[in-house]
Amino acid sequence: MNKVLLIDDDVELVSMFQEYLEQEGFEVKTAHDGEAGTAAALTGQYAIAILDVMMPRMNGLETLRRIRAASRMPILMLTARGDDTDRIVGLELGADDYVTKPCTPRELTARIRAILRRTAGTPLDQLASAPLVVGQLTMWPEQRRATWSGATLELTSTEFNLLEVLARNAGKPVSKNILSEQGLGRPMARFDRNIDVHLSSLRHKLGTLADGRSCLQTVYRMGYQLIKD
């Protein structure tokens, strides 16, 4: 599915992005405020939503909160350059990634494609049809489904991607660069906190080990590790 929902009140910018994305083979629907954007997103017709933070009637963060309460569709946030607070809050609310404005249509398209590649159910290797089991965690990559002790884990698309990378490397530290490249589909930028925020969310969603420790550990100067036990 190549249908993109673009939610932004900047009519001129939206028109430019829409024209470029349609030339790249996407079908684009636009909304110019959070309420209309939420209603469109929850129809289930779109592969991804592009969501601006600053909008009238209902801002992007509240829009994100309402969409995420009912849907796990991939969401890419558009944030003002240098506004770290909005980026971090957006990621904590379940955004999959963000792009800082101003950005070029080419950059936006590349981010969209990176997210869609990672949410298309394509396995990280050719042997991904069988369940991936690490302790109490079970993942079905092709179905984009995961459980902990039999209970379904409600993960965003990016959280699923990152957890899959960690599960395939269980017992070994995985660097933030590798997590960004394999989980987000792009190299990690300088001062990028995406990985840390997503992994913090995963810690809260995953269960603990028998001794009460989190199964997801930070390895100093090396990255993150999913404990096998």
MIVEX-121279 format. One line per 8 residues: number of its first residue (from 1); their letters; for each residue x, y, z of C-alpha. Coordinates in Angstrom, 2 decimals, padded with zeros to 5 digits. Example, Ala and Ser with C-alpha at 12.3 -4.5 7.8 and 13.67 -1.06 7.14 Angstrom:
BEGIN
1 = as = 012.30 -004.50 007.80; 013.67 -001.06 007.14
END
This chain:
BEGIN
1 = mnkvllid = 000.00 000.00 000.00; 001.51 003.34 -001.09; -001.13 005.74 000.26; 000.31 008.61 002.29; -001.63 010.92 004.61; -000.02 014.36 004.89; -001.30 016.45 007.85; 000.02 020.02 007.87
9 = ddvelvsm = -001.59 023.46 007.84; 001.07 024.97 005.54; -000.86 024.76 002.27; 002.07 025.78 000.07; 004.43 023.27 001.67; 001.83 020.50 001.53; 001.27 021.18 -002.17; 005.00 020.94 -002.87
17 = fqeyleqe = 005.37 017.68 -000.91; 002.24 016.22 -002.50; 003.42 016.96 -006.03; 006.83 015.41 -005.39; 005.46 012.32 -003.65; 002.95 011.70 -006.43; 005.77 011.91 -008.97; 007.54 009.25 -006.90
25 = gfevktah = 004.55 006.91 -007.17; 002.70 007.62 -003.92; -001.00 008.34 -003.60; -001.34 011.36 -001.29; -004.29 012.60 000.77; -003.95 015.88 002.69; -005.50 017.34 005.83; -004.84 020.82 007.19
33 = dgeagtaa = -005.72 020.46 010.87; -005.42 017.83 013.57; -009.10 016.92 013.78; -009.42 016.23 010.07; -006.08 014.42 010.11; -007.10 012.16 012.97; -010.37 011.24 011.28; -008.57 010.38 008.04
41 = altgqyai = -005.81 008.41 009.78; -008.29 006.22 011.64; -009.99 005.07 008.43; -007.17 002.54 008.04; -006.65 003.46 004.38; -003.09 004.76 004.67; 000.34 003.15 004.84; 001.84 006.08 006.76
49 = aildvmmp = 000.94 009.52 008.15; 003.19 012.58 007.97; 002.25 014.86 010.84; 003.32 018.45 011.56; 003.65 019.46 015.21; 002.39 023.05 014.89; -001.21 023.12 013.64; -004.44 024.99 014.45
57 = rmngletl = -007.46 023.55 016.32; -005.48 020.53 017.55; -001.69 020.42 017.52; 000.38 017.58 016.16; 001.22 016.02 019.52; -002.42 015.75 020.53; -003.23 014.43 017.05; -000.48 011.83 017.45
65 = rriraasr = -001.84 010.85 020.87; -005.34 010.29 019.49; -004.16 008.34 016.46; -001.84 006.17 018.51; -004.61 005.37 021.00; -006.46 003.51 018.25; -003.88 002.67 015.58; -000.32 001.46 015.15
73 = mpilmlta = 000.10 002.94 011.67; 003.59 004.38 011.05; 003.81 008.11 011.82; 006.58 010.48 010.74; 006.64 013.80 012.61; 007.64 017.16 011.13; 009.26 019.31 013.82; 010.89 022.74 013.96
81 = rgddtdri = 014.65 022.74 013.75; 016.23 022.79 017.19; 013.01 021.94 019.07; 014.25 018.87 020.93; 011.30 018.84 023.33; 008.71 018.27 020.61; 010.85 015.53 019.05; 011.32 013.64 022.29
89 = vglelgad = 007.68 013.99 023.33; 006.59 012.85 019.87; 008.77 009.76 020.05; 007.53 009.00 023.56; 003.94 009.23 022.30; 004.69 006.66 019.62; 006.01 008.49 016.54; 008.27 006.28 014.44
97 = dyvtkpct = 010.70 008.98 013.36; 010.91 012.71 012.71; 012.18 015.13 010.09; 013.18 018.69 010.99; 011.72 021.57 008.96; 012.69 023.01 006.61; 013.38 019.78 004.74; 013.49 018.90 001.07
105 = preltari = 010.86 016.70 -000.60; 013.67 014.29 -001.44; 014.63 013.89 002.23; 011.01 013.41 003.27; 010.52 010.78 000.57; 013.65 008.93 001.66; 012.42 008.82 005.27; 008.99 007.59 004.18
113 = railrrta = 010.52 004.81 002.12; 012.85 003.82 004.95; 009.91 003.46 007.35; 007.76 001.57 004.84; 010.59 -000.84 004.07; 010.90 -001.64 007.75; 007.14 -002.07 008.23; 006.51 -004.18 005.15
121 = gtpldqla = 007.17 -007.43 007.00; 010.40 -008.09 005.13; 012.55 -010.34 007.34; 016.05 -009.31 008.31; 017.30 -012.58 006.86; 015.86 -015.30 004.65; 015.00 -017.61 007.54; 012.47 -015.40 009.27
129 = saplvvgq = 009.33 -017.48 008.69; 009.74 -019.39 011.96; 009.00 -017.61 015.27; 011.92 -015.82 016.86; 012.10 -016.86 020.52; 014.27 -015.28 023.22; 013.28 -016.34 026.74; 009.68 -015.23 027.29
137 = ltmwpeqr = 009.71 -013.10 024.13; 008.28 -014.57 020.91; 008.23 -012.63 017.64; 006.68 -013.42 014.26; 008.46 -010.97 011.94; 006.37 -011.68 008.85; 003.16 -011.09 010.82; 004.61 -008.13 012.71
145 = ratwsgat = 003.44 -009.72 015.96; 005.17 -010.18 019.32; 004.24 -011.64 022.72; 005.76 -011.75 026.19; 004.79 -014.83 028.20; 001.91 -015.30 025.78; 000.53 -011.77 026.19; 000.46 -009.60 023.07
153 = leltstef = 002.90 -006.69 023.04; 001.42 -003.46 021.68; 004.42 -002.10 019.77; 004.78 000.71 017.29; 006.34 -000.24 013.96; 009.70 001.24 014.97; 009.65 -000.48 018.37; 008.99 -003.79 016.62
161 = nllevlar = 011.89 -003.18 014.21; 014.33 -002.35 017.00; 013.22 -005.27 019.14; 013.66 -007.62 016.20; 017.22 -006.43 015.66; 017.98 -006.93 019.36; 016.30 -010.36 019.44; 018.35 -011.57 016.48
169 = nagkpvsk = 021.45 -010.51 018.38; 020.27 -011.62 021.84; 023.07 -011.91 024.37; 025.30 -009.50 022.42; 025.49 -005.70 022.59; 024.13 -003.91 019.52; 025.42 -000.42 018.81; 023.12 002.55 018.34
177 = nilseqgl = 024.45 002.96 014.80; 023.40 -000.58 013.87; 020.04 -000.14 015.57; 019.45 003.06 013.62; 020.50 001.56 010.29; 018.56 -001.69 010.69; 015.67 -000.45 012.83; 015.06 003.02 011.37
185 = grpmarfd = 016.50 002.41 007.92; 018.98 005.28 008.13; 022.36 006.16 009.66; 022.24 007.73 013.11; 022.63 011.50 013.06; 024.78 013.42 015.51; 022.98 014.09 018.83; 020.12 011.83 017.64
193 = rnidvhls = 018.15 010.53 020.65; 015.61 008.49 018.71; 017.09 005.14 019.70; 017.27 006.02 023.42; 013.64 007.16 023.52; 012.32 004.12 021.65; 014.35 001.72 023.83; 013.07 003.43 026.97
201 = slrhklgt = 009.52 002.80 025.77; 010.36 -000.82 025.01; 011.69 -001.32 028.54; 008.30 -000.37 029.94; 006.44 -002.70 027.59; 008.63 -005.78 028.00; 008.48 -007.98 031.07; 011.29 -008.51 033.56
209 = ladgrscl = 013.61 -011.44 034.19; 013.18 -013.81 037.12; 015.49 -011.67 039.28; 013.49 -008.50 038.53; 015.97 -006.98 036.09; 014.86 -005.52 032.80; 015.53 -007.88 029.90; 016.79 -004.88 027.95
217 = qtvyrmgy = 020.13 -003.62 029.25; 022.33 -000.66 028.38; 025.94 -001.70 027.76; 028.27 001.22 028.52; 029.84 002.67 025.35; 028.62 -000.30 023.31; 024.85 000.04 022.92; 021.94 -002.12 024.04
225 = qlikd = 021.56 -005.81 024.72; 018.56 -008.12 025.01; 019.27 -010.65 027.77; 018.78 -014.26 026.69; 017.67 -015.73 030.04
END
